[in-house]
């Protein structure tokens, strides 16, 4: 499953929508990214997001703050961005330094500019089946599944990992009655597994679709996968051998019907769905 190719196709669709929106409203959607400290991986992610913004016609701002930045200083910047009329989406690049309360910072973002869909108001709307924004990685997973012709309605999906960023929202998207791609991309039966799940291998082997998001390199092995199952690898782990996912790729590849690689699978779609949300935020604010 080629995440890069599907991502480029979606970016073309978004670029066309951005162009139409700008022509009709005179407003250029703008994403403001906030990066605290000098984490190399975070800097790469922010640069990638800036490049994709340019590709689809979305303006971008980069607010890089030193690692010594206090929580109050960061909250003051967020307050400014919340009221800035030319900013439609705000992205807080994680992780934040240890001296800063991440939840307090994420909660401070205006829910109408919360293009990561981390604010509790937006999480609540997702849980009720009336989302304002969809979380970028789970939405990317839903997009790649549907665009590869994999119907989720009635299927058994096993999600390995219960994080607030991927696992929990992924379960909500797949069990919803509808999706941005239609009801066939939702309405699944979902089992949400985690580090204390008993008989995890057996549960995984019963799945039509496995979504691995546990943050452990090579965690999903071939003996955990039913022949022909779809395997979505959300993990990004840095090892001595380079980047790898949460799936033991080569052996699982021999068994799975479809599989996403790392890199080049879900990663590009996460950034692309951020563009989707930024355009949606600009439309919302301009109403």
N, C-alpha and C positions, 0 to 999 in steps of 0.2 A: 504494500500500500504506500504509494509515493506521496508523502505529505508535502514535499516541495512543489510538485506539479499541481496538486489540488489547491495548495495555497496560492500559487500564481494565478490560477483560474479565478479564485474568489477575489483576489486583489484587483483583477481586471473589472469584475462586476462592481466592486466597491468604488473604483476610480470613476466608472461611468455614473454611478449614483452621486458621488461627490460633485462631479462636474455639473450635473443637472441641478443639484441643490444650490451650488454657488451661483449658477446662472439665474435661478428663480428667486433666491433670497438675497444675493449680494453678500452672503456671509461665508467665510472660509472656516471650516471646522479646524479647531486647534487643540492639540494635546500637550499638556505641560507635564514633563517628567521631573521628579525630584529624587536626587541621588545624594545620600549622605555617606561620606567616607570615600575610600578608594579601593573597594573590593573589585579585583580585576574582572571577575565573572559578571558582576552587576554592570560594570562599565561597558562590557561587550554587549550585554542585553539591551542597554539603553541606546547604544550606537545602532544596533540592528533595528530597533523600533523607530529611530530617527530616519533611517534609510527607507523603511517601508512607508512611513508618513510621506516622504517625498514622492515615492512611487505612485501613491494613490491620490495625491493632491491635497493632503492634510498638512496644515502648518504645525510646527512643533517648537516647543520651548524646552530648554535644558537648564535646570536649576541644580547646580552641583555645590554642595555644602561640605565644609571640612568635617572630619571625624569628631572634632571638638565641639560641634554644634550642640547646643542644649535643646531639650525637649520644647521649652518655651519659644526658642528661636524658630524651631521647625513649625510649631503650631501657628506662629505669627505669619510665616510664609504661606501656610495652607489657607489661613484666613484671607490673605491678600488674593490668592488664586481663586478662592471661592467667590469673591466679589468681582473679579476681573471679567469684564464683558466679552473680551476677545478670547477667553479660555473656556473651552467646552468640556474637556476631559482632564482629570488630574490622576496621574500615576505615581504612587509612592513605591519606589524600587526597594524590594526587600532582599536580604535582611537589613534591618536598621541596627545601629550600634547598641550595645547592651544597656547603655545608660538611658535609652529612650523606650518608653512604653508603646510597643507597636500597636496594640489594640486602641489605645487612646488616640494615636495619630490617625489610624484608619477611620475611626469613628468621627474624626474632626472634618473629614472631607465631605463637602456638600453631596448628599445622596444623588442629586441630579447630575453631578460631575464625576461620580464614582464609577469610572469605566472598567474597573477591575471587578465590580460587583461584590466588594468585601463588606460594605456598610451593612449593619444589621437590618436597616429598613429594606435594602435591596434583597438581602438573603430571605427576609420574611416574605417579600412579594414573590420570590421564586417558589418558596414552599407552598404558597397559595395558588400557584399556577397562573399568576398574572405578572410576569417579570417585567421590570423596567429595563434592566440589562442582564445578560447572561454571563456567567464567569467564563473567562476566555479559554482556558484549557478544556474544561468539560464541553463547551460549545464546539471547540475545534474537533474533539473526539466525535461528537454527534454528526458534525459535517462530513468528516472523512468516512464514517461508517455508511452514511446515506449515499454519498457520492460514489462510493465503491459498490453500490447496489446491495448492501446488507440491510435487510429489513429487521428492525428490532421488536416490532409489535409481537407480543406473545413469546418472545425468546427469553432464555434465562441468561442474565448477565451477572457475572461475579466480579465485583470490584475489590481489589486487594489494596487496602489503605484507606483510612478514615479521616484524612486531613480536611480542614475547612476550605482549602483551595481547590482540591481535586475530588477526593473520595465522596464526601457528603454531598456537595452540589451535583456531582455526576449522577449519584443515585436519584436525586430529585428530578434531574432532566430526563433520565431514562424511564422513570415511573410516571412522568406527567402524561396527560391525555393527548397533548399536541406538542409540536415543536416548530422551529423556524423552517424546517424542511417538510413538515406535515406529520400526521399521526403515525405513519409507518416508521418514523425515526424515534418514536417514543413508545409508551405502553408496554415496556418490558417488565419482566419479573426480576427483581434485583436482590442479590445477596451481597451485603456489605461486610467484608472480612477485615480483620486487623491482627495485631500481634498476639492477641489472646484467643483467637478463633481456634476451636478444636477441630481436628480432622480437615485441616485446610486443604491438603492435597486432594482429598476425595471431593470436597466441595468444588474446587477448581475444575476437577475432571468431569463434573456434571454440567459445566457451563457451555453454552453455545458461544458466548463471548466473554473473554477475560480481559479486564482492564487493570493493568499493573501500575500501581502508584504508591509503592511502599518505601521507596528510597533505599533499596538494598540491591547492589549490583548482582545480576544473574539469579535473582530470588526465584523466579518462575522457571522450573525445569521441565524437561520433556515429559516426565512421568506425571506431571500435573495437568497435562493438556489432552483433551479428547481429540481424536483424529478428525480433522476438518474444521476444528473450532477457529474462531477469529481471535487473535491476540493483539491487543493494543498496549503498547509500551509507553507509558508516560514518564518513566524514570530517566533522570539524567545524573549519572554518577561519574566522577572524575577518578580514574585509576591510573596506575603506572603505564598501562597499555593504551590510555586515551579515554575518550568518552564511551560510555556504554549505558545500557538501560537496566531495567529491573528484570528483564527476561534473558535467559541463557539462549541467545539468538540462534546460533547455528543448529543445535539439536532440535529446538522448538520449531524452527523453520521447516524441518523435515516432516513434521506432524500437522502443523496448523494449516488451515485452508487459506487464511489471510493473516498477515503480520505486518506491523509497522516497525521500521528500523530506527535505531538511534545512532547518530543523528539523522535528520532528514525525514522524521515521521511527524510526531505531534508538535514538536517545537515550532516549526514555521507557521503552523495553524494557530498557535496561541497568539503570536504577534499579529497575525492577520485579523483574528476576531477582536483584538483590541482596536483595530481600525474601524471595524464594524460598529463597535460600541461608541467610538468617538463621533462617528457620523450620526448615530442615533441620538447621542447627547446634544449635538448641535441642532438637530431637528427639534428636539424636545424644548431646548432653551429658546429657540427662535419662534416657537408657536405663539 
